[in-house]
Amino acid sequence: MAGYWDERMLRDGGEVGLINDRDYWLHRAAEARLIGSLCQDQISQDIMERLAQYYDELALRSEASD
């Protein structure tokens, strides 16, 4: 899953094009939630959920800048 985005970053010439890419941030949010679901302790789960929420906010901001 992460490999696709890594390859895309290289193909697109770096991260700059992804900063305003809604799908990129939504993918990162989903990835953070998946990792959180695999965590054993509540604190780690909460941190990953908070991170996912930040990624969701970045996705919304990238939509607004279009």
N, CA and C atoms as a LAMMPS dump frame, in Angstrom:
ITEM: TIMESTEP
0
ITEM: NUMBER OF ATOMS
198
ITEM: BOX BOUNDS ff ff ff
-5.0000000000000000e+02 5.0000000000000000e+02
-5.0000000000000000e+02 5.0000000000000000e+02
-5.0000000000000000e+02 5.0000000000000000e+02
ITEM: ATOMS id mol type element x y z
1 1 1 N 0.814 -1.191 0
2 1 2 C 0 0 0
3 1 3 C 0.859 1.258 0
4 2 1 N 1.784 1.362 0.93
5 2 2 C 2.637 2.552 0.989
6 2 3 C 3.531 2.647 -0.239
7 3 1 N 3.877 1.506 -0.821
8 3 2 C 4.751 1.499 -1.986
9 3 3 C 4.21 2.319 -3.137
10 4 1 N 2.9 2.282 -3.341
11 4 2 C 2.284 3.054 -4.421
12 4 3 C 2.597 4.534 -4.261
13 5 1 N 2.436 5.04 -3.053
14 5 2 C 2.653 6.463 -2.821
15 5 3 C 4.125 6.808 -2.922
16 6 1 N 5.003 5.933 -2.457
17 6 2 C 6.432 6.182 -2.571
18 6 3 C 6.832 6.253 -4.034
19 7 1 N 6.323 5.325 -4.842
20 7 2 C 6.624 5.336 -6.27
21 7 3 C 6.065 6.587 -6.935
22 8 1 N 4.863 6.987 -6.521
23 8 2 C 4.256 8.176 -7.103
24 8 3 C 5.069 9.411 -6.782
25 9 1 N 5.567 9.498 -5.548
26 9 2 C 6.384 10.652 -5.174
27 9 3 C 7.623 10.737 -6.044
28 10 1 N 8.258 9.619 -6.298
29 10 2 C 9.451 9.611 -7.133
30 10 3 C 9.098 9.957 -8.575
31 11 1 N 8.028 9.391 -9.078
32 11 2 C 7.617 9.614 -10.461
33 11 3 C 7.204 11.064 -10.685
34 12 1 N 6.526 11.656 -9.698
35 12 2 C 6.031 13.022 -9.835
36 12 3 C 7.101 14.07 -9.545
37 13 1 N 8.291 13.63 -9.158
38 13 2 C 9.363 14.582 -8.906
39 13 3 C 9.417 15.07 -7.474
40 14 1 N 8.846 14.348 -6.559
41 14 2 C 8.949 14.719 -5.152
42 14 3 C 7.608 14.89 -4.486
43 15 1 N 7.67 15.405 -3.29
44 15 2 C 6.482 15.528 -2.45
45 15 3 C 5.608 16.72 -2.803
46 16 1 N 6.148 17.689 -3.452
47 16 2 C 5.457 18.966 -3.628
48 16 3 C 4.078 18.796 -4.252
49 17 1 N 3.964 17.947 -5.251
50 17 2 C 2.674 17.744 -5.894
51 17 3 C 1.661 17.063 -5.008
52 18 1 N 2.11 16.353 -4.001
53 18 2 C 1.187 15.625 -3.135
54 18 3 C 0.619 16.472 -2.009
55 19 1 N 1.227 17.595 -1.72
56 19 2 C 0.789 18.416 -0.597
57 19 3 C -0.669 18.83 -0.762
58 20 1 N -1.082 19.12 -1.968
59 20 2 C -2.461 19.547 -2.228
60 20 3 C -3.297 18.435 -2.841
61 21 1 N -2.893 17.204 -2.627
62 21 2 C -3.598 16.051 -3.177
63 21 3 C -4.495 15.436 -2.101
64 22 1 N -5.79 15.641 -2.243
65 22 2 C -6.772 15.151 -1.276
66 22 3 C -6.641 13.657 -1.033
67 23 1 N -6.515 12.885 -2.108
68 23 2 C -6.439 11.426 -1.977
69 23 3 C -5.2 10.982 -1.207
70 24 1 N -4.108 11.697 -1.379
71 24 2 C -2.886 11.364 -0.645
72 24 3 C -3.142 11.438 0.853
73 25 1 N -3.767 12.527 1.32
74 25 2 C -4.005 12.709 2.749
75 25 3 C -5.05 11.729 3.27
76 26 1 N -6.071 11.449 2.458
77 26 2 C -7.071 10.468 2.884
78 26 3 C -6.459 9.076 3.012
79 27 1 N -5.536 8.765 2.114
80 27 2 C -4.84 7.479 2.201
81 27 3 C -4.012 7.42 3.481
82 28 1 N -3.328 8.496 3.779
83 28 2 C -2.525 8.541 5.008
84 28 3 C -3.415 8.392 6.247
85 29 1 N -4.597 9.009 6.225
86 29 2 C -5.533 8.875 7.348
87 29 3 C -5.96 7.422 7.518
88 30 1 N -6.282 6.77 6.418
89 30 2 C -6.687 5.359 6.487
90 30 3 C -5.541 4.496 6.996
91 31 1 N -4.344 4.799 6.549
92 31 2 C -3.17 4.049 6.985
93 31 3 C -2.938 4.225 8.497
94 32 1 N -3.096 5.452 8.981
95 32 2 C -2.917 5.71 10.409
96 32 3 C -3.965 4.96 11.231
97 33 1 N -5.194 4.926 10.729
98 33 2 C -6.243 4.193 11.445
99 33 3 C -5.97 2.696 11.451
100 34 1 N -5.457 2.183 10.361
101 34 2 C -5.107 0.764 10.308
102 34 3 C -4.007 0.44 11.316
103 35 1 N -2.983 1.263 11.349
104 35 2 C -1.894 1.053 12.306
105 35 3 C -2.433 1.144 13.731
106 36 1 N -3.309 2.115 13.975
107 36 2 C -3.897 2.256 15.304
108 36 3 C -4.681 1.025 15.72
109 37 1 N -5.351 0.411 14.771
110 37 2 C -6.126 -0.788 15.106
111 37 3 C -5.228 -1.968 15.469
112 38 1 N -3.978 -1.895 15.062
113 38 2 C -3.03 -2.966 15.369
114 38 3 C -2.278 -2.728 16.678
115 39 1 N -2.38 -1.513 17.203
116 39 2 C -1.687 -1.184 18.454
117 39 3 C -2.345 -1.892 19.624
118 40 1 N -1.529 -2.267 20.581
119 40 2 C -2.017 -3.013 21.736
120 40 3 C -2.555 -2.125 22.852
121 41 1 N -2.035 -0.91 22.967
122 41 2 C -2.432 -0.069 24.101
123 41 3 C -3.284 1.109 23.638
124 42 1 N -4.12 1.575 24.531
125 42 2 C -5.076 2.639 24.227
126 42 3 C -4.385 3.949 23.869
127 43 1 N -3.294 4.28 24.528
128 43 2 C -2.589 5.535 24.242
129 43 3 C -2.118 5.559 22.793
130 44 1 N -1.523 4.487 22.331
131 44 2 C -1.055 4.419 20.941
132 44 3 C -2.233 4.485 19.974
133 45 1 N -3.314 3.828 20.306
134 45 2 C -4.51 3.871 19.456
135 45 3 C -5.036 5.299 19.352
136 46 1 N -5.063 5.996 20.487
137 46 2 C -5.537 7.38 20.505
138 46 3 C -4.636 8.299 19.69
139 47 1 N -3.338 8.109 19.803
140 47 2 C -2.386 8.926 19.046
141 47 3 C -2.584 8.714 17.546
142 48 1 N -2.738 7.477 17.135
143 48 2 C -2.915 7.194 15.709
144 48 3 C -4.241 7.749 15.195
145 49 1 N -5.283 7.712 16.022
146 49 2 C -6.564 8.292 15.614
147 49 3 C -6.449 9.806 15.477
148 50 1 N -5.74 10.434 16.403
149 50 2 C -5.525 11.886 16.324
150 50 3 C -4.745 12.234 15.053
151 51 1 N -3.738 11.455 14.752
152 51 2 C -2.97 11.669 13.526
153 51 3 C -3.869 11.533 12.298
154 52 1 N -4.725 10.524 12.301
155 52 2 C -5.654 10.329 11.193
156 52 3 C -6.577 11.538 11.036
157 53 1 N -7.021 12.099 12.141
158 53 2 C -7.883 13.276 12.082
159 53 3 C -7.142 14.478 11.493
160 54 1 N -5.864 14.62 11.831
161 54 2 C -5.061 15.692 11.228
162 54 3 C -4.941 15.498 9.718
163 55 1 N -4.728 14.257 9.302
164 55 2 C -4.661 13.967 7.866
165 55 3 C -5.994 14.28 7.187
166 56 1 N -7.101 13.95 7.846
167 56 2 C -8.416 14.289 7.293
168 56 3 C -8.55 15.797 7.114
169 57 1 N -8.067 16.561 8.088
170 57 2 C -8.119 18.017 7.992
171 57 3 C -7.265 18.523 6.827
172 58 1 N -6.102 17.925 6.629
173 58 2 C -5.257 18.314 5.498
174 58 3 C -5.951 18.005 4.174
175 59 1 N -6.684 16.897 4.126
176 59 2 C -7.433 16.562 2.911
177 59 3 C -8.48 17.63 2.629
178 60 1 N -9.188 18.071 3.665
179 60 2 C -10.186 19.121 3.484
180 60 3 C -9.553 20.424 3.027
181 61 1 N -8.404 20.757 3.594
182 61 2 C -7.704 21.985 3.203
183 61 3 C -7.221 21.913 1.751
184 62 1 N -6.787 20.739 1.334
185 62 2 C -6.316 20.605 -0.045
186 62 3 C -7.475 20.755 -1.021
187 63 1 N -8.68 20.332 -0.621
188 63 2 C -9.865 20.531 -1.469
189 63 3 C -10.184 22.001 -1.584
190 64 1 N -10.047 22.715 -0.479
191 64 2 C -10.381 24.142 -0.46
192 64 3 C -9.425 24.96 -1.32
193 65 1 N -8.195 24.469 -1.491
194 65 2 C -7.213 25.229 -2.267
195 65 3 C -7.301 24.969 -3.754
196 66 1 N -8.193 24.055 -4.156
197 66 2 C -8.346 23.759 -5.595
198 66 3 C -9.066 24.857 -6.322
